[in-house]
């Protein structure tokens, strides 16, 4: 007999052992006689030693009875089990009389198992691999058993080899029933993978223990892996099965005892990683929310050192300029003025000249392009440019000289536009007013005259096809002493009409100015509605929601065309350059033409800017809608079992879509067989459940509304 290859046993993780069970089993099932002689023949297994895998361990047993596809087995632990023949991976050629006393059978089984373990321990799988790796061929396990133990081999030797390869599955792979030595490179790769698995397992063990303590409010030291664990949990909440470490996160939470995503969110809040009202869409869409230190320093330098050039600018500082904005506004980018020029009333609309501070191609400009727009959310404002500029240097603050691009438009006594011109200007705002403040002073000469003029501008737009489909804006207040406060703000007050009409006027005439002077620009166009509805008897809110569905989407293009929505032959957007990058781009075009007759961009460059900005704007809009919905649901979470008024918009097969008129919020309710509802009906519904984290709202029909829900 050849000298056996004696070894120090190597171990493998249960994880990797389980991977190879099926391959070893498949190989042995294909093995010729005598090693599985009679495996398909009924009544041939009684008295034979049967080995199978259970929970990652090789079990040695004796077949007491062959039942065809199932075997009655006796284990070394004196347990009788029924096992499917499919689970067997090794059957001996020798037999033991199963009729012998049970105690003797157990002793014999244990002796056999111990011998096989000893034989396994004599095999050094690496030495075996070293012996055959250069032969460039595959081997059956009979041949490998002979290499280890010489010519005379028994069932015990075969089991020893199989056990050794089962425990140390690093050096051989199995293919088509034969063992193939792995390459050295493959072995190194497997070792690395196993080490990574070991480290991963340790992180899961440590991390799950830490998280359990956190959930139990225990004071514990943070593990070294805290950042990785936190990052993995964040990704799981944001991206679910698409997260990079999904399996790691799922196993971590399973061992922690957490099964639902909402609990994961609570963990992140408990850890102080997230606020309790964390805007997940901001994170999910990777919206840029902070400026780098370098950009903040650059903005500071611009604010302190930039002195705008007054040469070539018309001095309009003597005008009584004023701003009209919300009470919380900080970035004032438009101001108004009105004075008399002979028989004409001259309206001044003055837009902050942001181009003086944000230079094309600068780092600030590149960042503004990546942000595309300022984002206004409940609880926070995310500016397009740093606040040192948006709230200061470019802001039309009271009592400070500022560069502007002003529209000076003359109207006759009948409110007809006589002429207009755009000029580079210097202005100084005298008063900063709020919408509410102007409404209170609307009967004063300046504001009453301005309001009458704007009412006339609106009538003319309506005559040109404009559709007034405004609904109240929802104002969400989150720092009011209660979790959240909601109230509607009408867009049809005199002050808001003044601002809206004069911004439309500025944008319309800016588009005309660009078209008539062949200045490439970004026009906003909109086809006429596919259908014009009448209000009928179903109410204004129902009409607005239905009519809005008939309106074609807005198109931004370099070719001028009518805008049916505002009722103008051409239209652009240039009145908010502090807040919107496309407005800034158009302002640069007008500024370039006014200063030296040369616009900055050609049409192709403008189109490239539009294409870069468009997907970002869609993401910002998605975030805005998501956050509004979140805060409404949070408010309703505190209004369980309270009833609210609604207007039915659509009755579908299984759902009823409605507008909760207290918030102008579209919601759905399951349709009940007893609901005899139709579009336009005023109803009341009860809040049964509201969960902003899971975005769930359950409503219950209470009855027809007793009051007109359109009295805002």
MARTORLUM-489589 format. One record per residue (C-alpha): x, y, z. Coordinates in steps of 0.02 Angstrom, whole numbers, plus 50000, padded with zeros to 5 digits. Example, Ala and Ser with C-alpha at 12.3 -4.5 7.8 and 13.67 -1.06 7.14 Angstrom:
2
506154977550390
506844994750357
This chain:
712
500005000050000
500645017249957
501015029050100
499425038850140
499445057650121
499355062950302
498605079750340
498125092550465
496265094950439
495665111250365
493985118750408
492705128150305
491225138850351
489515130850352
489025143250217
490295136350094
489995118450149
488165120250106
488615126849935
489545110849891
488335098149964
487335097349804
488875095649695
489605081449799
487915072949804
487655074649616
489355067149586
489085052349700
487375048949626
488225046749458
489595035449530
489675017649457
489575001849560
490114996549688
490085013449778
488205015949757
487784998849698
485944995949696
485425013949734
483975012549613
483514994649662
482184992449794
482554981449948
484424982549918
484874995650050
484354986950209
485854984750326
486954996850229
487825012150299
486955027650233
487715045050240
486755061050211
486885079650251
485875087850388
486135106050440
487855106550362
488455090450445
488775073050374
487665060550466
488135042250476
486655030250489
486085012350463
484655007550347
483414997550450
482144995850310
482095000150125
480375007250079
480775011049899
480925029849884
481115031850072
482295023650195
482035020250380
483695024850461
484505023250631
485755036750678
487215036550799
486125046450919
484885031950927
483585041350825
482505033350693
482075044150544
481275042250373
482355049650236
482025052350052
483205042449942
483585058749852
484485065450006
485705050850015
487445054549950
488445039050002
487925020750019
489115007250078
489434990949988
489584981250151
488114977850266
487714975950450
486334964350508
484964976550564
484154962850669
485574963650796
485204971650966
484964990450957
486364994151079
487604984250975
487054993050815
487325010150895
489065005250956
489524998650783
488865014350697
489875025450811
491435015150780
491195016950592
490905035550605
492435037850715
493515027950593
492905038350446
493285054350540
495035047950577
495315043550395
494675060750346
495935068650463
497345059150378
496995068150214
497815084750178
496765091650036
498075104449990
499415090849974
498215080949866
497945096449758
499825099349746
500015081549686
498785082649541
498615101049497
499885100649354
499135085549268
497855096449179
496435083749190
494965078849298
494865064249420
493535052749492
493485050949680
494005032649671
495645038049593
495895051649725
495505039149864
496835027449795
498085041949792
497755045049974
497665027250041
498435015649913
497665001049818
496624993349956
495175004949994
493545002250085
491925011450108
492745020050256
494185026750150
492955033250021
491935041750157
493525049150229
493965056750061
492215063450034
492185070850208
493875079150179
493305086850014
491665091750095
492525101050236
493885108750131
493085113549965
494445125949920
495565116049805
494405105949694
492835109549595
491675096249526
491065095549347
490165081549257
490455069849403
492335072549412
493495082849521
494525096649439
495975104949532
495675123749547
496995135549480
498085144749603
497275161049549
495545153849580
496065147749753
496715164949799
495075172349740
494075160049845
495155163549998
494855182049974
492985179249955
492945168750112
493875181950208
492645194950147
491225183550202
492035181450373
492215200250393
490435202850332
489785189950456
490725198550597
489985215350546
488235208150544
488485200050713
489205215750792
488015227450702
486425218050746
486935217350928
487265236050927
485595239950843
484645229450969
485435239451108
485005255751018
483185250451003
483155246451188
483855263751229
485435256351301
486995267051308
488285257551208
489885261651118
489715263650930
490575249750831
491945253550705
490735248350569
489425261350617
489605271750459
489465256750344
487955250450439
487105267350434
487475269450248
486785252150212
485185255950309
484965272550220
485155264150050
483905250750101
482575263450148
482875273849992
483095260449860
482405244149933
482975228849834
483975240149718
485135245549860
486955240549842
487055230950007
485285224050007
485735206550067
486885213350202
485555225650263
484175212750261
485205200150360
485745213750481
483945218850514
483325200950524
484565197150662
484095213450746
482285208150746
481685221750626
480585216550481
479865232450411
480595247650324
479685259850435
480595252650585
482225255250491
481775273550469
481445274850656
483165267350691
483975280850584
482975294150676
483465286350843
485285286950790
485125305350747
485555301950565
483855307850503
482605320550563
480895313550606
480225322050450
481725318250339
481315322350155
481745305450080
481455311049900
482865323549917
484035309349961
483315296849838
483505308849691
485185315349754
484625333449752
486055345449789
485655353549955
487265361450020
488625372149943
490455367649961
491555378750069
492455384349911
490835390349830
490295399149989
491975408149995
491815412849812
490085420049844
490755429749993
492145437249886
490895442149751
489745450049879
491145460149959
492185464849808
491045465949656
490585483649609
489385483349464
489755494749319
488525509249310
489235514949143
487925512149010
486555509749139
485065521349152
484935529049325
483185525049390
483565527549574
482335541949585
480875530349548
479775524849694
480185506449672
479375493749785
479315474849800
477785464149836
478135446849906
477645434450039
478025438450220
479425425350225
480255429650059
482125433050066
482655432849883
481845448249804
482175447549617
480815459249552
480255476849594
478885488149524
478635506649496
477305517849422
477445536149371
476635548249249
477485552949086
476375566449008
474785558048949
475475540848985
475685530349138
477395522449142
477505505449225
479235499849277
479605481549303
481375479449368
482215462349374
483835459949468
485325458649349
486065442449415
487265441549266
488355454649352
488755442249491
488595424649418
489785424549270
489585411749130
490725396749154
491185401349333
491095388149470
489535396649537
488755395849366
489155377349346
488385373849516
486825383949473
486635373949313
486735357649410
485385363849530
484295371349391
483145380349512
482885385249692
481775373149784
480505379449910
479875366350033
478995366850201
480365368750333
481745373250211
482305382650057
483675375949943
484395390249841
485085389249666
486515400949713
487275403649886
486305414650006
487705427550009
487085431449833
485265425949829
484835434749993
486055448949977
487125454349828
485845450249692
484335453649802
483335469749776
483455474949957
482705491050020
483845506250018
485265498049920
485795502249742
485625487049630
485915483349445
484345478249353
483635475149181
482095486049179
480565485849069
479825503349050
478095501748972
476965516548932
475065514648940
473765527048884
472275532048990
471255517548922
472565505148980
473235501448806
475095497948786
475835512448687
477685507948683
479025499548787
480895497448803
482125486748899
483595495548979
485085491349087
484745501249245
485205505749421
483765505749545
483505507849731
481995499749813
481085511849927
479845499950007
479695481250030
477865476650042
476925460550072
475405453949980
474315456650133
474985474150158
474575479349979
472835471749992
472525482750143
473085498050044
472275493649879
471165509149883
472655520849886
472935529849720
474515520749667
473875503249703
472085506049645
472705513049479
473955498849459
472615486149501
471405493249370
472785492549240
473175474349282
471345469549276
471305476749101
472865466749051
472025450849114
470425454249016
471435456448857
472345440148886
470715431048913
470085438348749
471635430848668
471195413548736
472025413548908
471185402149033
471155407349216
471225390849308
471955396349472
471595387549636
472125392849810
473925388849858
474185378050011
475255386250144
476075373450258
476755379250425
477805367050525
478475377950665
476845384350736
476785375150902
475815360550828
476525346850717
475885355650561
474625369050511
473795370250340
472865384750262
472375390050087
472955406550012
471915413749871
472845418249712
471455430149662
471815444349783
472215461549709
474055461049760
474355443749685
473465448749525
474575464149510
476175454149528
475585439949415
475015451449274
476575462249277
477735447049275
476745440149128
476915457149044
478805457249070
479015439549003
477875442548854
478745458548801
480465450748832
479975436748711
479395449648583
480995459548607
482045443948573
480985438548424
480985455748343
482855458048367
483335440248316
484025436448489
484085417648517
483065413448671
482065399848756
480235402448714
478845394448813
477455388448701
475815379348725
474525373348602
472695377448625
471745365048737
471085349348656
469375354448723
468675369848808
467435365348944
466085375649024
465905376649211
464135370049214
463305366249380
464685355549456
465665369949527
467275379249494
468475366649574
467765352149474
467875362749316
469695367549348
470275349749377
469355343449223
469935357849111
471745355849164
471715338349091
471285345548922
472795357048918
474325352448817
475995351848905
477145366748904
478555366148776
480205375648794
481005378648625
482095390948530
480715393748401
479405406948442
477585401248449
475995406148542
475685401748724
473825398048740
473885396748929
474345414948954
473535421048793
475075428548708
475835427048535
477555423148611
478175420348787
479755417048885
480265416349068
481575428849126
480805436949279
481615425549411
483485424349373
483935422149557
482855406649568
482835398449395
484335394549285
483365395749121
482815413249170
484645417549202
485125410849030
483785421448945
484325436649047
486095434348982
485425434948804
484515451348833
485965458548932
487205454248794
486125462448662
485815478148765
487645480448812
488555476848649
487285469548528
487955451648545
486955438348639
487995426048740
487265409648673
486765403348502
485215392548478
486155376048491
486955381148656
485285386548727
484535369848676
485945360648763
485615370548922
483775366448911
484115347848891
485275347749042
484045357249152
482435348249103
482705331549197
483305340949352
481735351649352
480675335849341
481555328849494
481325345049589
479485345049548
479335327049608
480165331849773
479025346849794
477445336549765
478075322649878
478425334550022
476745343350007
475895326450012
476955321050161
476445336150265
474615334550220
474645316350274
475535321150433
474205334050470
472825321350436
473705308750549
473155320050692
471375321350625
470815303150636
468925300850634
468665319050587
467635322750431
468155334050288
467265340950136
467695334749963
467155335849782
467055319949678
468135321649521
468065304049449
467085288249484
468095273149428
467795254549432
468425251749608
468995269049666
468295286449689
469465300949658
469065317149748
469785333749802
469835337449988
469375355749972
470145361350136
471855358050058
471525356449870
472215338949893
471805324749773
471435308449863
470615291749827
469385280749919
468825262849890
467165262049801
465785253549899
464295245249818
463185256949917
464035272649852
462895280849724
464105294749684
464475304249525
465735317349470
465395334649541
464525328849699
464975337249863
465295324149996
466055322250169
467335308950213
468095302950375
469955300350403
470205282150452
472095281050434
473495292650379
475345288150379
476575300150296
478025287850309
477135274250211
476155286650104
474515278850154
472825287350171
471185278250206
469545287750189
467775282650233
466225289750149
465105298650273
463765306450164
463355321050053
464095337650107
462875349550189
463855365050144
464685371749989
466515366250002
467045379549878
466855393550004
468705394450044
